[in-house]
């Protein structure tokens, strides 16, 4: 009967490929570090002819080292290059709108430039804004947008 320890290098390669496949699904660099530790530590120690438990310790040590040193640097570099792009309700702030119904006691409705009609409230109740005039969204409070007249379109 053959000694299975002599085929341990196949197990290291299969484990590394498995970690790379999982990494492709998660994209968090965790399993990439485990794959590198498996190849460098486990397979490397195997090729040097060490016993199986030394190979496991080497793979674990190098994986841990990579997880706590290289992975944070890679994540920081990845997130540094991506800028924050406002979406959904966050994207409404600063958007222009046209008044649909007149504001009564500060409440009315506007049609945003993206085509949505929202209930609106004036930020400054001393100004008057009529239908068809342009306003700018200053904030979103629940299902209501706070608006202010655009420069040159408000009549006081």
SULVEN-V303593 format. One record per pair of residues at least 12 apart in sequence whose C-alpha atoms are under 10 Angstrom apart, sorted by sequence separation. I is the first residue (numbers start at 1). GAP is how many residues later the second one is. D is the distance in Angstrom with one decimal. If there is no record, write none. Layout:
<<I/GAP/D> <I/GAP/D>>
This chain:
<<19/12/5.2> <20/12/5.8> <23/12/8.9> <42/12/8.2> <43/12/7.3> <45/12/9.5> <46/12/9.8> <97/12/9.7> <98/12/5.5> <99/12/6.3> <100/12/9.7> <107/12/7.5> <108/12/5.2> <109/12/7.8> <135/12/6.1> <136/12/5.4> <137/12/9.0> <18/13/9.0> <19/13/6.5> <20/13/9.2> <22/13/9.8> <41/13/9.1> <42/13/4.6> <43/13/9.4> <45/13/7.0> <97/13/6.1> <98/13/5.3> <99/13/8.7> <107/13/5.9> <108/13/6.2> <109/13/10.0> <122/13/9.3> <134/13/9.7> <135/13/5.5> <136/13/6.2> <137/13/9.5> <19/14/8.7> <20/14/8.6> <21/14/9.7> <41/14/6.5> <42/14/5.9> <44/14/8.7> <45/14/8.4> <96/14/9.6> <97/14/5.4> <98/14/6.4> <106/14/8.2> <107/14/4.6> <108/14/8.2> <122/14/10.0> <123/14/9.5> <134/14/8.9> <135/14/4.3> <136/14/5.9> <16/15/9.0> <17/15/9.8> <19/15/6.7> <20/15/6.2> <40/15/9.8> <41/15/7.7> <42/15/7.9> <43/15/9.3> <44/15/8.8> <96/15/8.8> <97/15/4.1> <98/15/7.6> <106/15/5.3> <107/15/6.7> <122/15/9.4> <123/15/8.1> <134/15/6.4> <135/15/4.9> <136/15/9.4> <16/16/8.6> <19/16/5.3> <20/16/9.1> <41/16/7.9> <42/16/6.0> <43/16/8.1> <96/16/6.2> <97/16/5.4> <105/16/8.8> <106/16/5.1> <107/16/9.9> <121/16/9.7> <122/16/9.5> <123/16/9.3> <133/16/8.1> <134/16/5.9> <135/16/8.6> <16/17/9.8> <18/17/8.0> <19/17/9.0> <38/17/8.9> <41/17/4.6> <42/17/4.6> <95/17/7.1> <96/17/5.9> <97/17/8.6> <100/17/8.3> <103/17/8.4> <104/17/9.3> <105/17/8.8> <106/17/7.9> <120/17/8.9> <133/17/8.6> <134/17/9.0> <16/18/7.6> <17/18/7.2> <38/18/8.5> <40/18/8.3> <41/18/4.0> <42/18/8.2> <95/18/6.9> <96/18/8.9> <97/18/9.0> <99/18/9.5> <100/18/9.4> <101/18/9.5> <103/18/7.8> <104/18/9.7> <106/18/7.9> <107/18/9.3> <121/18/10.0> <134/18/9.4> <135/18/8.0> <15/19/9.2> <16/19/4.5> <19/19/9.0> <37/19/9.9> <40/19/7.0> <41/19/7.5> <42/19/9.8> <95/19/8.5> <97/19/9.3> <98/19/9.5> <99/19/9.8> <100/19/9.7> <101/19/9.6> <103/19/7.8> <106/19/5.5> <121/19/9.8> <129/19/9.1> <134/19/6.5> <135/19/8.5> <15/20/7.3> <16/20/7.3> <38/20/8.4> <39/20/7.6> <41/20/7.7> <42/20/9.0> <92/20/8.4> <97/20/9.1> <100/20/9.9> <105/20/7.2> <106/20/8.7> <120/20/9.1> <121/20/9.6> <129/20/7.1> <133/20/6.5> <134/20/8.3> <14/21/9.9> <16/21/8.5> <17/21/9.7> <37/21/7.9> <38/21/4.9> <41/21/6.0> <42/21/9.8> <92/21/9.5> <97/21/9.6> <99/21/8.9> <104/21/9.6> <105/21/9.5> <106/21/8.8> <108/21/9.6> <110/21/8.7> <111/21/9.6> <120/21/9.5> <127/21/8.8> <128/21/8.7> <133/21/7.7> <13/22/9.0> <16/22/5.9> <17/22/9.6> <37/22/5.0> <38/22/7.7> <40/22/7.4> <41/22/7.9> <92/22/9.0> <103/22/9.5> <106/22/8.4> <108/22/9.7> <109/22/9.2> <110/22/9.1> <112/22/9.7> <123/22/9.6> <124/22/9.5> <127/22/8.1> <133/22/9.7> <12/23/9.2> <15/23/7.3> <16/23/6.4> <36/23/8.6> <37/23/6.8> <38/23/9.8> <39/23/9.5> <40/23/8.9> <105/23/9.5> <106/23/9.3> <108/23/9.5> <110/23/9.6> <111/23/9.7> <112/23/9.1> <113/23/10.0> <120/23/8.7> <121/23/6.9> <122/23/8.6> <123/23/5.9> <124/23/8.6> <125/23/9.7> <130/23/9.8> <14/24/9.8> <15/24/8.8> <16/24/10.0> <35/24/9.1> <37/24/7.6> <38/24/8.0> <39/24/9.6> <103/24/9.8> <104/24/9.0> <110/24/9.0> <111/24/9.8> <112/24/8.9> <119/24/6.9> <120/24/5.2> <121/24/6.3> <122/24/5.7> <123/24/5.8> <124/24/7.0> <129/24/8.3> <130/24/8.7> <13/25/8.0> <34/25/8.1> <37/25/4.9> <38/25/7.1> <103/25/7.3> <104/25/9.6> <110/25/8.3> <112/25/8.6> <118/25/7.3> <119/25/5.0> <120/25/4.8> <121/25/4.9> <122/25/5.1> <123/25/5.8> <124/25/9.0> <129/25/6.1> <130/25/8.6> <12/26/6.3> <13/26/7.0> <16/26/9.6> <34/26/8.2> <36/26/8.0> <37/26/4.1> <102/26/8.7> <103/26/6.6> <104/26/9.9> <110/26/9.9> <118/26/6.4> <119/26/6.4> <120/26/5.7> <121/26/6.1> <122/26/5.9> <123/26/9.0> <128/26/6.8> <129/26/6.6> <11/27/9.9> <12/27/6.7> <15/27/9.9> <16/27/9.4> <36/27/6.9> <37/27/7.9> <102/27/6.8> <103/27/7.0> <110/27/9.7> <118/27/6.8> <119/27/8.9> <120/27/6.6> <121/27/8.7> <122/27/8.3> <127/27/7.1> <128/27/6.0> <129/27/8.3> <12/28/9.8> <34/28/8.3> <35/28/7.8> <37/28/8.5> <101/28/9.5> <102/28/5.1> <103/28/8.4> <118/28/9.9> <120/28/9.9> <127/28/6.8> <128/28/5.8> <12/29/9.5> <13/29/9.1> <33/29/8.6> <34/29/5.0> <37/29/7.3> <101/29/7.4> <102/29/5.3> <127/29/5.1> <9/30/9.5> <12/30/6.3> <13/30/7.4> <33/30/5.8> <34/30/7.9> <36/30/8.1> <37/30/9.2> <99/30/7.6> <100/30/8.3> <101/30/5.5> <102/30/9.0> <126/30/7.3> <11/31/9.5> <12/31/5.7> <32/31/9.2> <33/31/8.1> <34/31/9.9> <36/31/10.0> <99/31/6.7> <100/31/5.2> <101/31/8.4> <102/31/9.7> <11/32/8.9> <12/32/9.5> <31/32/9.2> <33/32/8.8> <34/32/8.0> <98/32/9.5> <99/32/4.8> <100/32/6.4> <9/33/8.1> <10/33/8.8> <30/33/9.2> <33/33/5.7> <34/33/7.7> <98/33/7.5> <99/33/5.1> <100/33/8.5> <112/33/9.9> <8/34/9.2> <9/34/5.9> <12/34/8.8> <32/34/9.3> <33/34/5.8> <98/34/5.6> <99/34/5.6> <100/34/9.9> <110/34/10.0> <8/35/8.4> <9/35/9.1> <32/35/9.0> <33/35/9.4> <97/35/9.3> <98/35/5.6> <99/35/6.4> <109/35/8.9> <110/35/8.7> <9/36/9.5> <30/36/9.1> <31/36/9.0> <33/36/10.0> <97/36/8.4> <98/36/4.6> <99/36/7.1> <108/36/9.7> <109/36/8.9> <9/37/6.4> <29/37/9.9> <30/37/6.6> <33/37/8.1> <97/37/5.7> <98/37/6.2> <107/37/9.4> <108/37/10.0> <110/37/8.9> <8/38/7.5> <9/38/7.8> <29/38/8.3> <30/38/9.9> <33/38/7.2> <96/38/6.9> <97/38/5.3> <98/38/8.6> <109/38/9.9> <7/39/9.7> <8/39/10.0> <32/39/8.9> <96/39/5.8> <97/39/6.0> <107/39/9.5> <6/40/9.0> <95/40/8.6> <96/40/4.5> <97/40/7.3> <106/40/9.8> <5/41/9.5> <29/41/9.2> <30/41/7.1> <94/41/9.6> <95/41/5.7> <96/41/6.3> <106/41/9.8> <29/42/6.2> <30/42/9.9> <94/42/5.9> <95/42/5.5> <96/42/9.6> <6/43/9.5> <12/43/9.5> <28/43/8.6> <29/43/9.0> <93/43/8.0> <94/43/5.2> <95/43/8.2> <8/44/7.9> <12/44/9.7> <92/44/9.4> <93/44/5.2> <94/44/5.9> <95/44/9.8> <6/45/10.0> <29/45/7.8> <92/45/6.7> <93/45/5.4> <94/45/8.0> <5/46/8.4> <6/46/9.6> <9/46/10.0> <28/46/9.4> <29/46/7.7> <92/46/8.4> <93/46/5.5> <5/47/7.2> <8/47/9.6> <12/47/9.4> <28/47/7.8> <92/47/7.7> <93/47/7.1> <92/48/7.6> <99/48/9.8> <90/49/8.8> <91/49/10.0> <89/50/9.3> <90/50/8.1> <97/50/8.6> <99/50/9.8> <89/51/7.2> <96/51/9.0> <97/51/10.0> <98/51/9.9> <89/52/9.8> <93/52/8.6> <95/52/9.6> <96/52/9.7> <97/52/9.6> <89/53/9.5> <92/53/8.5> <93/53/9.1> <94/53/9.2> <96/53/9.5> <97/53/9.4> <89/54/9.8> <93/54/9.3> <96/54/8.2> <89/56/9.8>>
